[in-house]
Amino acid sequence: MKKEIKDKIKNTLPAFVLDSLYSDYSSEAIEKIIDDYIQNEETMDNLKDIIGLIVLKEIRIEEVFDFIKKLGIDDKKAKDVTLIVLCEILFPMKDFFPGIEDVIVKLGGEIPKTNPISIDQQMLKREKEMEEMEEAEEREQEEAEKDMMVSLPIAELVKEYPQVQSQRIGSQESIIVQGSDVPMKPEIKYWMKDYMEKAGYRMHSNLDRVSYVYHDKNTKNMNEEERRQLGLVLKSFDEEIPLPYSTKHVKIDFSKIAEE
């Protein structure tokens, strides 16, 4: 089949027609024609062009026999080949070719007993296949993200994954951020704001962090693990130490940070 016909078929025909045209039963019909009627390669290529022009609606169903006769084969062979094309290649997508049954009968053929798949069925089949493909892609994406860990300092994590700011540290219900009279949830963004307000907007030492983590009124009821987590976040901010962030669980995974 000529490249321009192939390209036009690929770019203009609905998916259900493509599925039928390139199906196993279409291939088997072509092989039958090659084995029993047309062994000449050039003639077979011309027949494939004719089939392409039929599905493109550039050759009408009623004209198929006349075009196949022009391939240089006798009338009987032309009629047999035409019936194979109509019954075995085109009839399975009958709804796309109104009048195909009348042409088959006129040529002395029998209407195939197998029920053709209607356009609606073809569309539903295609939609189902697309849904299955999308679901498979989603599952692959979920699997890919299942254990994906990102290692970045807290300042960069906040930029790339803003939701990390809402991660809680500590079991207390609220903390008081300096400069605000309203109690805040013990979330990373409020811990960092309170720390900066109290320790100053400057470079901080380890002593500054220890003093805040162990002696601030907001941390007095925290256990050692909670203090460790808070200290790691503040150290990451001060010294740009990367923290392991889980994209699946949407949080910093402190369990992956070894005890110092």
C-alpha positions as CSV (number, residue, x, y, z in Angstrom):
1,M,0.0,0.0,0.0
2,K,1.3,3.4,-1.0
3,K,2.7,5.5,1.9
4,E,0.4,8.4,1.2
5,I,-2.7,6.1,1.5
6,K,-1.4,4.5,4.7
7,D,-0.7,8.0,6.2
8,K,-4.2,9.2,5.3
9,I,-5.8,6.1,6.8
10,K,-3.8,6.5,10.0
11,N,-4.6,10.2,10.4
12,T,-8.2,10.4,9.2
13,L,-10.1,7.2,10.1
14,P,-11.7,6.4,13.4
15,A,-9.9,4.0,15.7
16,F,-12.4,1.2,15.3
17,V,-11.9,1.1,11.5
18,L,-8.1,0.9,12.0
19,D,-8.6,-1.9,14.5
20,S,-10.7,-3.9,12.0
21,L,-8.6,-3.1,9.0
22,Y,-5.4,-4.4,10.6
23,S,-7.0,-7.3,12.4
24,D,-6.1,-11.0,12.1
25,Y,-9.1,-11.7,10.0
26,S,-8.1,-9.0,7.5
27,S,-4.6,-10.5,7.3
28,E,-5.9,-13.9,6.8
29,A,-8.1,-12.7,3.9
30,I,-5.2,-11.1,2.2
31,E,-3.2,-14.3,2.6
32,K,-6.0,-16.3,1.0
33,I,-6.1,-13.9,-2.0
34,I,-2.3,-14.2,-2.4
35,D,-2.4,-18.0,-2.2
36,D,-5.4,-18.6,-4.4
37,Y,-5.8,-15.7,-6.8
38,I,-3.0,-13.1,-7.1
39,Q,0.7,-14.2,-6.9
40,N,2.0,-11.1,-8.7
41,E,3.5,-8.8,-6.1
42,E,2.7,-5.6,-8.0
43,T,-0.9,-6.6,-8.6
44,M,-1.3,-7.4,-4.9
45,D,0.1,-4.0,-4.0
46,N,-2.4,-2.4,-6.3
47,L,-5.2,-4.4,-4.6
48,K,-4.1,-3.1,-1.2
49,D,-4.2,0.4,-2.6
50,I,-7.8,-0.2,-3.7
51,I,-8.8,-1.5,-0.2
52,G,-7.2,1.6,1.3
53,L,-9.2,3.8,-1.0
54,I,-12.4,1.9,-0.2
55,V,-12.0,2.5,3.6
56,L,-11.2,6.2,2.8
57,K,-14.5,6.3,0.9
58,E,-12.7,7.4,-2.3
59,I,-14.0,4.2,-4.0
60,R,-17.6,3.4,-3.4
61,I,-18.7,-0.1,-2.3
62,E,-20.6,-0.4,-5.6
63,E,-17.4,0.2,-7.6
64,V,-15.2,-2.4,-5.9
65,F,-15.7,-5.1,-8.5
66,D,-15.0,-2.7,-11.4
67,F,-11.7,-1.5,-9.9
68,I,-10.6,-5.1,-9.1
69,K,-11.3,-6.1,-12.7
70,K,-8.8,-3.4,-13.8
71,L,-6.0,-5.3,-12.0
72,G,-5.8,-7.6,-15.1
73,I,-7.4,-10.7,-13.7
74,D,-10.3,-12.5,-15.3
75,D,-13.9,-11.8,-14.3
76,K,-14.4,-15.0,-12.2
77,K,-11.2,-14.3,-10.2
78,A,-12.1,-10.6,-9.9
79,K,-15.6,-11.6,-8.5
80,D,-14.1,-14.1,-6.1
81,V,-11.5,-11.5,-4.9
82,T,-14.2,-8.8,-4.6
83,L,-16.3,-11.1,-2.4
84,I,-13.4,-11.9,-0.1
85,V,-12.7,-8.2,0.3
86,L,-16.3,-7.4,0.9
87,C,-17.2,-10.4,3.2
88,E,-14.0,-10.9,5.1
89,I,-12.3,-7.6,5.3
90,L,-15.1,-5.0,5.1
91,F,-18.2,-6.7,6.4
92,P,-16.9,-7.0,10.0
93,M,-17.2,-3.1,10.1
94,K,-20.5,-3.2,8.2
95,D,-21.9,-0.1,9.8
96,F,-19.1,1.9,8.2
97,F,-20.3,0.7,4.7
98,P,-24.0,1.2,4.1
99,G,-25.3,-1.0,1.3
100,I,-22.5,-3.6,1.5
101,E,-25.0,-6.4,1.9
102,D,-26.8,-5.5,-1.4
103,V,-23.5,-5.4,-3.3
104,I,-22.6,-8.9,-1.9
105,V,-25.9,-10.3,-3.0
106,K,-25.7,-8.7,-6.4
107,L,-22.3,-10.4,-7.0
108,G,-23.8,-13.7,-6.1
109,G,-22.3,-14.0,-2.7
110,E,-23.8,-14.9,0.7
111,I,-24.2,-12.5,3.6
112,P,-21.7,-13.7,6.2
113,K,-23.5,-15.4,9.1
114,T,-21.2,-14.0,11.7
115,N,-22.6,-10.9,13.3
116,P,-20.4,-7.9,12.5
117,I,-19.3,-5.7,15.4
118,S,-21.3,-2.5,15.3
119,I,-19.7,1.0,15.4
120,D,-21.1,1.4,18.9
121,Q,-19.6,-1.9,20.0
122,Q,-16.3,-1.0,18.4
123,M,-16.3,2.4,20.1
124,L,-17.1,0.8,23.5
125,K,-14.3,-1.8,23.0
126,R,-11.9,1.0,22.1
127,E,-13.0,3.1,25.1
128,K,-12.6,0.1,27.4
129,E,-9.1,-0.5,26.0
130,M,-8.2,3.1,26.6
131,E,-9.6,3.0,30.1
132,E,-7.5,-0.1,30.8
133,M,-4.4,1.6,29.4
134,E,-5.0,4.6,31.5
135,E,-5.5,2.5,34.6
136,A,-2.3,0.6,33.8
137,E,-0.4,3.8,33.5
138,E,-1.8,5.1,36.8
139,R,-0.8,1.8,38.5
140,E,2.7,2.1,37.0
141,Q,2.9,5.7,38.2
142,E,1.7,4.7,41.7
143,E,4.3,1.9,41.8
144,A,7.0,4.4,40.7
145,E,6.1,6.8,43.4
146,K,5.5,4.1,46.0
147,D,8.9,4.3,47.6
148,M,10.2,7.5,46.0
149,M,12.3,9.4,48.5
150,V,13.5,13.0,47.9
151,S,16.5,14.2,49.8
152,L,16.6,18.0,50.2
153,P,17.3,20.7,52.9
154,I,14.1,21.9,54.5
155,A,14.2,25.3,52.7
156,E,14.2,23.5,49.3
157,L,11.6,21.0,50.4
158,V,9.3,23.8,51.3
159,K,9.7,25.2,47.7
160,E,9.4,21.9,45.9
161,Y,6.8,20.3,48.2
162,P,4.9,23.0,50.1
163,Q,2.7,20.5,51.9
164,V,5.7,19.5,54.0
165,Q,5.1,22.7,56.0
166,S,2.0,21.2,57.4
167,Q,3.7,18.2,58.9
168,R,3.3,18.1,62.6
169,I,6.1,17.6,65.1
170,G,5.1,16.9,68.6
171,S,1.9,15.6,70.2
172,Q,0.8,18.9,71.8
173,E,-2.3,20.5,70.4
174,S,-0.8,23.9,69.8
175,I,2.2,26.1,70.2
176,I,2.5,29.9,70.8
177,V,4.5,31.6,68.1
178,Q,6.3,34.6,69.3
179,G,4.6,37.8,68.0
180,S,1.2,36.1,67.7
181,D,-1.4,35.7,70.4
182,V,-3.2,33.0,68.5
183,P,-2.2,29.4,69.3
184,M,-0.9,27.5,66.2
185,K,-0.8,23.8,65.3
186,P,2.6,22.3,66.0
187,E,3.4,22.3,62.2
188,I,6.9,22.7,60.7
189,K,6.1,26.2,59.3
190,Y,5.1,27.5,62.8
191,W,8.0,25.8,64.6
192,M,10.4,27.5,62.1
193,K,8.7,30.9,62.5
194,D,8.9,30.7,66.3
195,Y,12.5,29.6,66.2
196,M,13.5,32.5,63.9
197,E,11.6,35.0,66.0
198,K,13.3,33.8,69.2
199,A,16.8,32.9,67.9
200,G,17.0,35.7,65.5
201,Y,17.2,36.0,61.7
202,R,20.9,35.1,61.5
203,M,23.3,32.2,61.5
204,H,22.5,29.9,64.4
205,S,24.9,27.7,66.3
206,N,24.3,24.2,67.7
207,L,23.9,25.8,71.1
208,D,21.1,28.0,69.8
209,R,19.2,24.9,68.6
210,V,19.8,22.9,71.7
211,S,18.6,25.8,73.8
212,Y,15.4,26.2,71.8
213,V,14.7,22.4,71.5
214,Y,15.2,21.7,75.3
215,H,14.4,24.9,77.1
216,D,11.6,26.7,75.1
217,K,8.2,26.8,76.7
218,N,6.7,25.2,73.5
219,T,8.9,22.1,73.8
220,K,8.7,21.5,77.6
221,N,6.3,18.5,77.2
222,M,7.9,16.9,74.1
223,N,9.5,13.5,74.4
224,E,13.1,12.8,73.1
225,E,12.0,11.5,69.7
226,E,9.9,14.7,69.1
227,R,12.8,16.9,70.2
228,R,15.1,14.9,67.8
229,Q,12.7,15.5,64.9
230,L,12.4,19.2,65.7
231,G,16.2,19.5,66.1
232,L,16.8,17.8,62.7
233,V,14.4,20.3,60.9
234,L,16.1,23.3,62.5
235,K,19.6,21.9,61.7
236,S,18.5,21.3,58.1
237,F,17.4,25.0,58.0
238,D,20.6,26.3,59.6
239,E,23.2,24.1,57.9
240,E,21.3,23.0,54.7
241,I,21.3,19.3,55.8
242,P,19.1,17.2,53.5
243,L,16.1,15.5,54.9
244,P,14.4,12.3,53.4
245,Y,11.0,13.3,52.1
246,S,8.5,10.6,51.1
247,T,6.4,11.6,48.1
248,K,4.0,8.7,48.8
249,H,3.3,9.6,52.5
250,V,3.8,13.3,51.9
251,K,6.1,13.8,54.9
252,I,9.7,13.8,56.1
253,D,10.6,10.3,57.1
254,F,12.6,10.7,60.3
255,S,12.9,7.0,60.7
256,K,15.5,7.0,57.8
257,I,17.7,9.4,59.7
258,A,20.2,7.6,61.9
259,E,20.6,8.6,65.6
260,E,23.6,10.9,66.2
